[in-house]
Amino acid sequence: MVLVLWALWRRIDVEGLFRIENLGYFVNGGPHLSADRQLYKEVNADGWYWVANTREPKAGAMNKELLLKLIKSVSHYEFQSA
């Protein structure tokens, strides 16, 4: 598994053999399409978000469980219960 950090855009790509997942650090509601329209309606606080690779823009707030799920999806690695 390779993690690639693009500091300029505040982005991390979680890349494995099976797929790539993208994380972004958003402030002020994230990217906007216009002065009053957000690209991702789910971005309501500054922080790291998972950006879904779907037709309709979606983002989800990052937490430990979601990060482990994304790593599993790109690598098929199974984490052991603690």
PDB file with one MODEL, atoms N, CA, C and O in Angstrom:
MODEL        1
ATOM      1  N   MET A   1       0.835  -1.173   0.000  1.00  0.00           N
ATOM      2  CA  MET A   1       0.000   0.000   0.000  1.00  0.00           C
ATOM      3  C   MET A   1       0.878   1.234   0.000  1.00  0.00           C
ATOM      4  O   MET A   1       1.915   1.270   0.663  1.00  0.00           O
ATOM      5  N   VAL A   2       0.464   2.237  -0.741  1.00  0.00           N
ATOM      6  CA  VAL A   2       1.222   3.477  -0.854  1.00  0.00           C
ATOM      7  C   VAL A   2       0.308   4.641  -0.481  1.00  0.00           C
ATOM      8  O   VAL A   2      -0.820   4.729  -0.967  1.00  0.00           O
ATOM      9  N   LEU A   3       0.793   5.530   0.377  1.00  0.00           N
ATOM     10  CA  LEU A   3       0.066   6.759   0.675  1.00  0.00           C
ATOM     11  C   LEU A   3       0.810   7.902   0.006  1.00  0.00           C
ATOM     12  O   LEU A   3       2.006   8.085   0.233  1.00  0.00           O
ATOM     13  N   VAL A   4       0.114   8.664  -0.808  1.00  0.00           N
ATOM     14  CA  VAL A   4       0.721   9.784  -1.506  1.00  0.00           C
ATOM     15  C   VAL A   4       0.094  11.064  -0.981  1.00  0.00           C
ATOM     16  O   VAL A   4      -1.129  11.205  -1.013  1.00  0.00           O
ATOM     17  N   LEU A   5       0.895  11.992  -0.505  1.00  0.00           N
ATOM     18  CA  LEU A   5       0.386  13.235   0.053  1.00  0.00           C
ATOM     19  C   LEU A   5       0.633  14.391  -0.900  1.00  0.00           C
ATOM     20  O   LEU A   5       1.774  14.646  -1.287  1.00  0.00           O
ATOM     21  N   TRP A   6      -0.414  15.084  -1.276  1.00  0.00           N
ATOM     22  CA  TRP A   6      -0.312  16.290  -2.083  1.00  0.00           C
ATOM     23  C   TRP A   6      -0.631  17.452  -1.152  1.00  0.00           C
ATOM     24  O   TRP A   6      -1.800  17.786  -0.959  1.00  0.00           O
ATOM     25  N   ALA A   7       0.385  18.065  -0.578  1.00  0.00           N
ATOM     26  CA  ALA A   7       0.199  19.097   0.438  1.00  0.00           C
ATOM     27  C   ALA A   7      -0.447  20.363  -0.112  1.00  0.00           C
ATOM     28  O   ALA A   7      -1.174  21.044   0.612  1.00  0.00           O
ATOM     29  N   LEU A   8      -0.200  20.686  -1.359  1.00  0.00           N
ATOM     30  CA  LEU A   8      -0.734  21.915  -1.922  1.00  0.00           C
ATOM     31  C   LEU A   8      -2.258  21.910  -1.906  1.00  0.00           C
ATOM     32  O   LEU A   8      -2.879  22.918  -1.567  1.00  0.00           O
ATOM     33  N   TRP A   9      -2.856  20.798  -2.266  1.00  0.00           N
ATOM     34  CA  TRP A   9      -4.307  20.699  -2.324  1.00  0.00           C
ATOM     35  C   TRP A   9      -4.878  20.098  -1.052  1.00  0.00           C
ATOM     36  O   TRP A   9      -6.092  19.938  -0.930  1.00  0.00           O
ATOM     37  N   ARG A  10      -4.007  19.762  -0.098  1.00  0.00           N
ATOM     38  CA  ARG A  10      -4.416  19.093   1.144  1.00  0.00           C
ATOM     39  C   ARG A  10      -5.187  17.819   0.816  1.00  0.00           C
ATOM     40  O   ARG A  10      -6.363  17.678   1.150  1.00  0.00           O
ATOM     41  N   ARG A  11      -4.506  16.917   0.168  1.00  0.00           N
ATOM     42  CA  ARG A  11      -5.130  15.682  -0.304  1.00  0.00           C
ATOM     43  C   ARG A  11      -4.216  14.501  -0.014  1.00  0.00           C
ATOM     44  O   ARG A  11      -2.993  14.610  -0.101  1.00  0.00           O
ATOM     45  N   ILE A  12      -4.820  13.381   0.329  1.00  0.00           N
ATOM     46  CA  ILE A  12      -4.091  12.128   0.497  1.00  0.00           C
ATOM     47  C   ILE A  12      -4.785  11.078  -0.363  1.00  0.00           C
ATOM     48  O   ILE A  12      -6.002  10.905  -0.283  1.00  0.00           O
ATOM     49  N   ASP A  13      -4.011  10.382  -1.179  1.00  0.00           N
ATOM     50  CA  ASP A  13      -4.528   9.254  -1.945  1.00  0.00           C
ATOM     51  C   ASP A  13      -4.123   7.978  -1.245  1.00  0.00           C
ATOM     52  O   ASP A  13      -2.940   7.761  -0.983  1.00  0.00           O
ATOM     53  N   VAL A  14      -5.089   7.130  -0.938  1.00  0.00           N
ATOM     54  CA  VAL A  14      -4.818   5.810  -0.375  1.00  0.00           C
ATOM     55  C   VAL A  14      -4.906   4.846  -1.546  1.00  0.00           C
ATOM     56  O   VAL A  14      -5.995   4.540  -2.032  1.00  0.00           O
ATOM     57  N   GLU A  15      -3.749   4.370  -1.994  1.00  0.00           N
ATOM     58  CA  GLU A  15      -3.672   3.598  -3.222  1.00  0.00           C
ATOM     59  C   GLU A  15      -3.215   2.180  -2.925  1.00  0.00           C
ATOM     60  O   GLU A  15      -2.232   1.967  -2.216  1.00  0.00           O
ATOM     61  N   GLY A  16      -3.928   1.227  -3.468  1.00  0.00           N
ATOM     62  CA  GLY A  16      -3.560  -0.177  -3.324  1.00  0.00           C
ATOM     63  C   GLY A  16      -3.653  -0.873  -4.665  1.00  0.00           C
ATOM     64  O   GLY A  16      -3.768  -0.224  -5.705  1.00  0.00           O
ATOM     65  N   LEU A  17      -3.603  -2.195  -4.640  1.00  0.00           N
ATOM     66  CA  LEU A  17      -3.678  -2.968  -5.875  1.00  0.00           C
ATOM     67  C   LEU A  17      -5.068  -2.960  -6.480  1.00  0.00           C
ATOM     68  O   LEU A  17      -5.218  -3.157  -7.686  1.00  0.00           O
ATOM     69  N   PHE A  18      -6.089  -2.735  -5.663  1.00  0.00           N
ATOM     70  CA  PHE A  18      -7.458  -2.910  -6.123  1.00  0.00           C
ATOM     71  C   PHE A  18      -8.184  -1.617  -6.469  1.00  0.00           C
ATOM     72  O   PHE A  18      -9.113  -1.631  -7.277  1.00  0.00           O
ATOM     73  N   ARG A  19      -7.770  -0.484  -5.864  1.00  0.00           N
ATOM     74  CA  ARG A  19      -8.443   0.785  -6.120  1.00  0.00           C
ATOM     75  C   ARG A  19      -7.707   1.933  -5.459  1.00  0.00           C
ATOM     76  O   ARG A  19      -6.701   1.720  -4.782  1.00  0.00           O
ATOM     77  N   ILE A  20      -8.192   3.133  -5.647  1.00  0.00           N
ATOM     78  CA  ILE A  20      -7.648   4.339  -5.016  1.00  0.00           C
ATOM     79  C   ILE A  20      -8.789   5.049  -4.303  1.00  0.00           C
ATOM     80  O   ILE A  20      -9.867   5.217  -4.872  1.00  0.00           O
ATOM     81  N   GLU A  21      -8.561   5.464  -3.071  1.00  0.00           N
ATOM     82  CA  GLU A  21      -9.519   6.265  -2.325  1.00  0.00           C
ATOM     83  C   GLU A  21      -8.873   7.610  -2.026  1.00  0.00           C
ATOM     84  O   GLU A  21      -7.666   7.680  -1.794  1.00  0.00           O
ATOM     85  N   ASN A  22      -9.658   8.670  -2.029  1.00  0.00           N
ATOM     86  CA  ASN A  22      -9.137  10.023  -1.850  1.00  0.00           C
ATOM     87  C   ASN A  22      -9.649  10.643  -0.561  1.00  0.00           C
ATOM     88  O   ASN A  22     -10.825  10.520  -0.219  1.00  0.00           O
ATOM     89  N   LEU A  23      -8.748  11.312   0.148  1.00  0.00           N
ATOM     90  CA  LEU A  23      -9.087  12.076   1.342  1.00  0.00           C
ATOM     91  C   LEU A  23      -8.704  13.523   1.069  1.00  0.00           C
ATOM     92  O   LEU A  23      -7.705  13.792   0.403  1.00  0.00           O
ATOM     93  N   GLY A  24      -9.494  14.443   1.580  1.00  0.00           N
ATOM     94  CA  GLY A  24      -9.184  15.854   1.412  1.00  0.00           C
ATOM     95  C   GLY A  24      -9.419  16.611   2.700  1.00  0.00           C
ATOM     96  O   GLY A  24     -10.320  16.280   3.472  1.00  0.00           O
ATOM     97  N   TYR A  25      -8.608  17.628   2.929  1.00  0.00           N
ATOM     98  CA  TYR A  25      -8.803  18.500   4.086  1.00  0.00           C
ATOM     99  C   TYR A  25      -9.521  19.750   3.596  1.00  0.00           C
ATOM    100  O   TYR A  25      -8.986  20.510   2.789  1.00  0.00           O
ATOM    101  N   PHE A  26     -10.745  19.955   4.097  1.00  0.00           N
ATOM    102  CA  PHE A  26     -11.567  21.066   3.631  1.00  0.00           C
ATOM    103  C   PHE A  26     -11.780  22.090   4.743  1.00  0.00           C
ATOM    104  O   PHE A  26     -11.923  21.733   5.912  1.00  0.00           O
ATOM    105  N   VAL A  27     -11.799  23.351   4.365  1.00  0.00           N
ATOM    106  CA  VAL A  27     -12.106  24.456   5.281  1.00  0.00           C
ATOM    107  C   VAL A  27     -13.216  25.300   4.655  1.00  0.00           C
ATOM    108  O   VAL A  27     -13.432  25.258   3.444  1.00  0.00           O
ATOM    109  N   ASN A  28     -13.905  26.055   5.482  1.00  0.00           N
ATOM    110  CA  ASN A  28     -14.961  26.971   5.016  1.00  0.00           C
ATOM    111  C   ASN A  28     -15.998  26.269   4.138  1.00  0.00           C
ATOM    112  O   ASN A  28     -16.441  26.829   3.135  1.00  0.00           O
ATOM    113  N   GLY A  29     -16.381  25.060   4.505  1.00  0.00           N
ATOM    114  CA  GLY A  29     -17.399  24.330   3.746  1.00  0.00           C
ATOM    115  C   GLY A  29     -16.885  23.585   2.539  1.00  0.00           C
ATOM    116  O   GLY A  29     -17.674  23.013   1.787  1.00  0.00           O
ATOM    117  N   GLY A  30     -15.581  23.577   2.336  1.00  0.00           N
ATOM    118  CA  GLY A  30     -15.004  22.853   1.209  1.00  0.00           C
ATOM    119  C   GLY A  30     -15.160  23.607  -0.100  1.00  0.00           C
ATOM    120  O   GLY A  30     -15.501  24.790  -0.101  1.00  0.00           O
ATOM    121  N   PRO A  31     -14.909  22.917  -1.232  1.00  0.00           N
ATOM    122  CA  PRO A  31     -15.008  23.577  -2.538  1.00  0.00           C
ATOM    123  C   PRO A  31     -16.437  24.074  -2.806  1.00  0.00           C
ATOM    124  O   PRO A  31     -17.411  23.441  -2.400  1.00  0.00           O
ATOM    125  N   HIS A  32     -16.540  25.196  -3.485  1.00  0.00           N
ATOM    126  CA  HIS A  32     -17.838  25.765  -3.823  1.00  0.00           C
ATOM    127  C   HIS A  32     -17.993  25.861  -5.342  1.00  0.00           C
ATOM    128  O   HIS A  32     -17.037  26.159  -6.059  1.00  0.00           O
ATOM    129  N   LEU A  33     -19.205  25.605  -5.814  1.00  0.00           N
ATOM    130  CA  LEU A  33     -19.525  25.762  -7.231  1.00  0.00           C
ATOM    131  C   LEU A  33     -19.823  27.224  -7.553  1.00  0.00           C
ATOM    132  O   LEU A  33     -19.565  27.697  -8.660  1.00  0.00           O
ATOM    133  N   SER A  34     -20.370  27.929  -6.564  1.00  0.00           N
ATOM    134  CA  SER A  34     -20.632  29.363  -6.681  1.00  0.00           C
ATOM    135  C   SER A  34     -20.522  29.937  -5.270  1.00  0.00           C
ATOM    136  O   SER A  34     -20.218  29.207  -4.327  1.00  0.00           O
ATOM    137  N   ALA A  35     -20.765  31.224  -5.123  1.00  0.00           N
ATOM    138  CA  ALA A  35     -20.603  31.863  -3.815  1.00  0.00           C
ATOM    139  C   ALA A  35     -21.497  31.252  -2.743  1.00  0.00           C
ATOM    140  O   ALA A  35     -21.140  31.264  -1.565  1.00  0.00           O
ATOM    141  N   ASP A  36     -22.644  30.721  -3.129  1.00  0.00           N
ATOM    142  CA  ASP A  36     -23.585  30.180  -2.143  1.00  0.00           C
ATOM    143  C   ASP A  36     -23.893  28.697  -2.322  1.00  0.00           C
ATOM    144  O   ASP A  36     -24.842  28.197  -1.718  1.00  0.00           O
ATOM    145  N   ARG A  37     -23.119  27.979  -3.136  1.00  0.00           N
ATOM    146  CA  ARG A  37     -23.406  26.554  -3.390  1.00  0.00           C
ATOM    147  C   ARG A  37     -22.150  25.710  -3.206  1.00  0.00           C
ATOM    148  O   ARG A  37     -21.184  25.821  -3.960  1.00  0.00           O
ATOM    149  N   GLN A  38     -22.195  24.846  -2.160  1.00  0.00           N
ATOM    150  CA  GLN A  38     -21.074  23.942  -1.876  1.00  0.00           C
ATOM    151  C   GLN A  38     -21.066  22.771  -2.848  1.00  0.00           C
ATOM    152  O   GLN A  38     -22.123  22.324  -3.294  1.00  0.00           O
ATOM    153  N   LEU A  39     -19.874  22.271  -3.177  1.00  0.00           N
ATOM    154  CA  LEU A  39     -19.766  21.060  -3.993  1.00  0.00           C
ATOM    155  C   LEU A  39     -20.200  19.844  -3.186  1.00  0.00           C
ATOM    156  O   LEU A  39     -20.918  18.981  -3.691  1.00  0.00           O
ATOM    157  N   TYR A  40     -19.758  19.777  -1.916  1.00  0.00           N
ATOM    158  CA  TYR A  40     -20.099  18.662  -1.031  1.00  0.00           C
ATOM    159  C   TYR A  40     -20.974  19.171   0.101  1.00  0.00           C
ATOM    160  O   TYR A  40     -20.487  19.862   0.996  1.00  0.00           O
ATOM    161  N   LYS A  41     -22.277  18.835   0.077  1.00  0.00           N
ATOM    162  CA  LYS A  41     -23.190  19.317   1.115  1.00  0.00           C
ATOM    163  C   LYS A  41     -22.881  18.717   2.489  1.00  0.00           C
ATOM    164  O   LYS A  41     -23.309  19.258   3.509  1.00  0.00           O
ATOM    165  N   GLU A  42     -22.140  17.602   2.522  1.00  0.00           N
ATOM    166  CA  GLU A  42     -21.813  16.941   3.791  1.00  0.00           C
ATOM    167  C   GLU A  42     -20.699  17.645   4.565  1.00  0.00           C
ATOM    168  O   GLU A  42     -20.510  17.363   5.748  1.00  0.00           O
ATOM    169  N   VAL A  43     -19.964  18.548   3.933  1.00  0.00           N
ATOM    170  CA  VAL A  43     -18.853  19.245   4.590  1.00  0.00           C
ATOM    171  C   VAL A  43     -19.419  20.412   5.393  1.00  0.00           C
ATOM    172  O   VAL A  43     -19.812  21.436   4.835  1.00  0.00           O
ATOM    173  N   ASN A  44     -19.453  20.236   6.717  1.00  0.00           N
ATOM    174  CA  ASN A  44     -20.021  21.278   7.564  1.00  0.00           C
ATOM    175  C   ASN A  44     -19.053  21.778   8.631  1.00  0.00           C
ATOM    176  O   ASN A  44     -19.418  22.626   9.446  1.00  0.00           O
ATOM    177  N   ALA A  45     -17.840  21.272   8.637  1.00  0.00           N
ATOM    178  CA  ALA A  45     -16.812  21.708   9.586  1.00  0.00           C
ATOM    179  C   ALA A  45     -15.446  21.509   8.935  1.00  0.00           C
ATOM    180  O   ALA A  45     -15.296  20.668   8.049  1.00  0.00           O
ATOM    181  N   ASP A  46     -14.462  22.273   9.370  1.00  0.00           N
ATOM    182  CA  ASP A  46     -13.101  22.098   8.864  1.00  0.00           C
ATOM    183  C   ASP A  46     -12.588  20.718   9.284  1.00  0.00           C
ATOM    184  O   ASP A  46     -12.817  20.287  10.414  1.00  0.00           O
ATOM    185  N   GLY A  47     -11.903  20.033   8.385  1.00  0.00           N
ATOM    186  CA  GLY A  47     -11.318  18.742   8.733  1.00  0.00           C
ATOM    187  C   GLY A  47     -11.104  17.859   7.519  1.00  0.00           C
ATOM    188  O   GLY A  47     -11.286  18.276   6.376  1.00  0.00           O
ATOM    189  N   TRP A  48     -10.705  16.606   7.807  1.00  0.00           N
ATOM    190  CA  TRP A  48     -10.441  15.614   6.770  1.00  0.00           C
ATOM    191  C   TRP A  48     -11.730  14.912   6.385  1.00  0.00           C
ATOM    192  O   TRP A  48     -12.539  14.553   7.240  1.00  0.00           O
ATOM    193  N   TYR A  49     -11.911  14.719   5.075  1.00  0.00           N
ATOM    194  CA  TYR A  49     -13.094  14.053   4.543  1.00  0.00           C
ATOM    195  C   TYR A  49     -12.677  13.033   3.495  1.00  0.00           C
ATOM    196  O   TYR A  49     -11.703  13.228   2.768  1.00  0.00           O
ATOM    197  N   TRP A  50     -13.438  11.935   3.432  1.00  0.00           N
ATOM    198  CA  TRP A  50     -13.287  10.956   2.361  1.00  0.00           C
ATOM    199  C   TRP A  50     -14.131  11.468   1.198  1.00  0.00           C
ATOM    200  O   TRP A  50     -15.289  11.840   1.386  1.00  0.00           O
ATOM    201  N   VAL A  51     -13.562  11.488   0.015  1.00  0.00           N
ATOM    202  CA  VAL A  51     -14.258  11.969  -1.176  1.00  0.00           C
ATOM    203  C   VAL A  51     -14.618  10.758  -2.026  1.00  0.00           C
ATOM    204  O   VAL A  51     -13.740  10.068  -2.544  1.00  0.00           O
ATOM    205  N   ALA A  52     -15.908  10.510  -2.164  1.00  0.00           N
ATOM    206  CA  ALA A  52     -16.382   9.345  -2.910  1.00  0.00           C
ATOM    207  C   ALA A  52     -16.154   9.534  -4.402  1.00  0.00           C
ATOM    208  O   ALA A  52     -16.369  10.620  -4.940  1.00  0.00           O
ATOM    209  N   ASN A  53     -15.718   8.472  -5.062  1.00  0.00           N
ATOM    210  CA  ASN A  53     -15.531   8.472  -6.518  1.00  0.00           C
ATOM    211  C   ASN A  53     -16.832   8.018  -7.175  1.00  0.00           C
ATOM    212  O   ASN A  53     -16.924   6.923  -7.729  1.00  0.00           O
ATOM    213  N   THR A  54     -17.840   8.899  -7.095  1.00  0.00           N
ATOM    214  CA  THR A  54     -19.154   8.580  -7.650  1.00  0.00           C
ATOM    215  C   THR A  54     -19.582   9.681  -8.613  1.00  0.00           C
ATOM    216  O   THR A  54     -18.953  10.736  -8.691  1.00  0.00           O
ATOM    217  N   ARG A  55     -20.639   9.421  -9.327  1.00  0.00           N
ATOM    218  CA  ARG A  55     -21.152  10.410 -10.289  1.00  0.00           C
ATOM    219  C   ARG A  55     -21.598  11.678  -9.578  1.00  0.00           C
ATOM    220  O   ARG A  55     -21.318  12.782 -10.045  1.00  0.00           O
ATOM    221  N   GLU A  56     -22.288  11.530  -8.455  1.00  0.00           N
ATOM    222  CA  GLU A  56     -22.733  12.686  -7.667  1.00  0.00           C
ATOM    223  C   GLU A  56     -21.722  12.953  -6.561  1.00  0.00           C
ATOM    224  O   GLU A  56     -21.347  12.027  -5.842  1.00  0.00           O
ATOM    225  N   PRO A  57     -21.269  14.200  -6.405  1.00  0.00           N
ATOM    226  CA  PRO A  57     -20.255  14.503  -5.382  1.00  0.00           C
ATOM    227  C   PRO A  57     -20.725  14.141  -3.979  1.00  0.00           C
ATOM    228  O   PRO A  57     -21.797  14.564  -3.548  1.00  0.00           O
ATOM    229  N   LYS A  58     -19.916  13.352  -3.265  1.00  0.00           N
ATOM    230  CA  LYS A  58     -20.209  12.969  -1.888  1.00  0.00           C
ATOM    231  C   LYS A  58     -18.926  13.025  -1.080  1.00  0.00           C
ATOM    232  O   LYS A  58     -17.841  12.757  -1.597  1.00  0.00           O
ATOM    233  N   ALA A  59     -19.056  13.373   0.187  1.00  0.00           N
ATOM    234  CA  ALA A  59     -17.919  13.388   1.097  1.00  0.00           C
ATOM    235  C   ALA A  59     -18.400  12.929   2.466  1.00  0.00           C
ATOM    236  O   ALA A  59     -19.543  13.176   2.849  1.00  0.00           O
ATOM    237  N   GLY A  60     -17.517  12.258   3.198  1.00  0.00           N
ATOM    238  CA  GLY A  60     -17.846  11.797   4.545  1.00  0.00           C
ATOM    239  C   GLY A  60     -16.740  12.176   5.512  1.00  0.00           C
ATOM    240  O   GLY A  60     -15.557  12.053   5.193  1.00  0.00           O
ATOM    241  N   ALA A  61     -17.124  12.635   6.692  1.00  0.00           N
ATOM    242  CA  ALA A  61     -16.138  13.020   7.699  1.00  0.00           C
ATOM    243  C   ALA A  61     -15.290  11.813   8.085  1.00  0.00           C
ATOM    244  O   ALA A  61     -15.814  10.717   8.283  1.00  0.00           O
ATOM    245  N   MET A  62     -13.982  12.017   8.191  1.00  0.00           N
ATOM    246  CA  MET A  62     -13.054  10.927   8.514  1.00  0.00           C
ATOM    247  C   MET A  62     -13.050  10.619  10.004  1.00  0.00           C
ATOM    248  O   MET A  62     -13.155  11.511  10.845  1.00  0.00           O
ATOM    249  N   ASN A  63     -12.926   9.343  10.302  1.00  0.00           N
ATOM    250  CA  ASN A  63     -12.693   8.853  11.656  1.00  0.00           C
ATOM    251  C   ASN A  63     -11.883   7.564  11.523  1.00  0.00           C
ATOM    252  O   ASN A  63     -11.623   7.101  10.412  1.00  0.00           O
ATOM    253  N   LYS A  64     -11.495   7.001  12.628  1.00  0.00           N
ATOM    254  CA  LYS A  64     -10.624   5.820  12.602  1.00  0.00           C
ATOM    255  C   LYS A  64     -11.282   4.649  11.869  1.00  0.00           C
ATOM    256  O   LYS A  64     -10.638   3.980  11.061  1.00  0.00           O
ATOM    257  N   GLU A  65     -12.556   4.405  12.149  1.00  0.00           N
ATOM    258  CA  GLU A  65     -13.245   3.273  11.530  1.00  0.00           C
ATOM    259  C   GLU A  65     -13.320   3.419  10.009  1.00  0.00           C
ATOM    260  O   GLU A  65     -13.117   2.452   9.275  1.00  0.00           O
ATOM    261  N   LEU A  66     -13.612   4.633   9.543  1.00  0.00           N
ATOM    262  CA  LEU A  66     -13.688   4.854   8.100  1.00  0.00           C
ATOM    263  C   LEU A  66     -12.315   4.705   7.452  1.00  0.00           C
ATOM    264  O   LEU A  66     -12.208   4.136   6.366  1.00  0.00           O
ATOM    265  N   LEU A  67     -11.270   5.204   8.094  1.00  0.00           N
ATOM    266  CA  LEU A  67      -9.923   5.055   7.540  1.00  0.00           C
ATOM    267  C   LEU A  67      -9.549   3.580   7.407  1.00  0.00           C
ATOM    268  O   LEU A  67      -9.006   3.171   6.381  1.00  0.00           O
ATOM    269  N   LEU A  68      -9.832   2.785   8.426  1.00  0.00           N
ATOM    270  CA  LEU A  68      -9.531   1.347   8.351  1.00  0.00           C
ATOM    271  C   LEU A  68     -10.342   0.676   7.247  1.00  0.00           C
ATOM    272  O   LEU A  68      -9.837  -0.211   6.558  1.00  0.00           O
ATOM    273  N   LYS A  69     -11.594   1.091   7.076  1.00  0.00           N
ATOM    274  CA  LYS A  69     -12.440   0.534   6.013  1.00  0.00           C
ATOM    275  C   LYS A  69     -11.877   0.878   4.635  1.00  0.00           C
ATOM    276  O   LYS A  69     -11.884   0.036   3.737  1.00  0.00           O
ATOM    277  N   LEU A  70     -11.389   2.111   4.460  1.00  0.00           N
ATOM    278  CA  LEU A  70     -10.809   2.511   3.170  1.00  0.00           C
ATOM    279  C   LEU A  70      -9.525   1.735   2.875  1.00  0.00           C
ATOM    280  O   LEU A  70      -9.294   1.308   1.744  1.00  0.00           O
ATOM    281  N   ILE A  71      -8.692   1.558   3.906  1.00  0.00           N
ATOM    282  CA  ILE A  71      -7.456   0.779   3.715  1.00  0.00           C
ATOM    283  C   ILE A  71      -7.802  -0.646   3.320  1.00  0.00           C
ATOM    284  O   ILE A  71      -7.169  -1.224   2.436  1.00  0.00           O
ATOM    285  N   LYS A  72      -8.812  -1.213   3.979  1.00  0.00           N
ATOM    286  CA  LYS A  72      -9.241  -2.577   3.641  1.00  0.00           C
ATOM    287  C   LYS A  72      -9.756  -2.650   2.207  1.00  0.00           C
ATOM    288  O   LYS A  72      -9.493  -3.626   1.505  1.00  0.00           O
ATOM    289  N   SER A  73     -10.497  -1.614   1.759  1.00  0.00           N
ATOM    290  CA  SER A  73     -11.068  -1.665   0.411  1.00  0.00           C
ATOM    291  C   SER A  73     -10.005  -1.587  -0.678  1.00  0.00           C
ATOM    292  O   SER A  73     -10.184  -2.171  -1.746  1.00  0.00           O
ATOM    293  N   VAL A  74      -8.901  -0.878  -0.432  1.00  0.00           N
ATOM    294  CA  VAL A  74      -7.869  -0.775  -1.466  1.00  0.00           C
ATOM    295  C   VAL A  74      -6.882  -1.934  -1.419  1.00  0.00           C
ATOM    296  O   VAL A  74      -6.244  -2.247  -2.424  1.00  0.00           O
ATOM    297  N   SER A  75      -6.751  -2.574  -0.255  1.00  0.00           N
ATOM    298  CA  SER A  75      -5.712  -3.594  -0.105  1.00  0.00           C
ATOM    299  C   SER A  75      -6.236  -4.993   0.194  1.00  0.00           C
ATOM    300  O   SER A  75      -5.504  -5.974   0.063  1.00  0.00           O
ATOM    301  N   HIS A  76      -7.493  -5.087   0.593  1.00  0.00           N
ATOM    302  CA  HIS A  76      -8.098  -6.332   1.067  1.00  0.00           C
ATOM    303  C   HIS A  76      -7.402  -6.884   2.316  1.00  0.00           C
ATOM    304  O   HIS A  76      -7.460  -8.081   2.598  1.00  0.00           O
ATOM    305  N   TYR A  77      -6.738  -5.978   3.062  1.00  0.00           N
ATOM    306  CA  TYR A  77      -6.073  -6.357   4.312  1.00  0.00           C
ATOM    307  C   TYR A  77      -7.138  -6.506   5.398  1.00  0.00           C
ATOM    308  O   TYR A  77      -8.030  -5.665   5.515  1.00  0.00           O
ATOM    309  N   GLU A  78      -7.045  -7.564   6.185  1.00  0.00           N
ATOM    310  CA  GLU A  78      -7.969  -7.793   7.293  1.00  0.00           C
ATOM    311  C   GLU A  78      -7.299  -7.402   8.604  1.00  0.00           C
ATOM    312  O   GLU A  78      -6.279  -7.977   8.983  1.00  0.00           O
ATOM    313  N   PHE A  79      -7.877  -6.421   9.295  1.00  0.00           N
ATOM    314  CA  PHE A  79      -7.354  -6.003  10.587  1.00  0.00           C
ATOM    315  C   PHE A  79      -7.815  -6.965  11.663  1.00  0.00           C
ATOM    316  O   PHE A  79      -8.944  -7.453  11.625  1.00  0.00           O
ATOM    317  N   GLN A  80      -6.937  -7.240  12.628  1.00  0.00           N
ATOM    318  CA  GLN A  80      -7.278  -8.099  13.754  1.00  0.00           C
ATOM    319  C   GLN A  80      -7.941  -7.264  14.834  1.00  0.00           C
ATOM    320  O   GLN A  80      -7.566  -6.113  15.054  1.00  0.00           O
ATOM    321  N   SER A  81      -8.928  -7.843  15.509  1.00  0.00           N
ATOM    322  CA  SER A  81      -9.604  -7.141  16.602  1.00  0.00           C
ATOM    323  C   SER A  81      -8.649  -7.005  17.766  1.00  0.00           C
ATOM    324  O   SER A  81      -7.884  -7.919  18.073  1.00  0.00           O
ATOM    325  N   ALA A  82      -8.701  -5.845  18.415  1.00  0.00           N
ATOM    326  CA  ALA A  82      -7.821  -5.596  19.560  1.00  0.00           C
ATOM    327  C   ALA A  82      -8.434  -6.085  20.839  1.00  0.00           C
ATOM    328  O   ALA A  82      -7.828  -5.955  21.902  1.00  0.00           O
TER     329      ALA A  82
ENDMDL
END
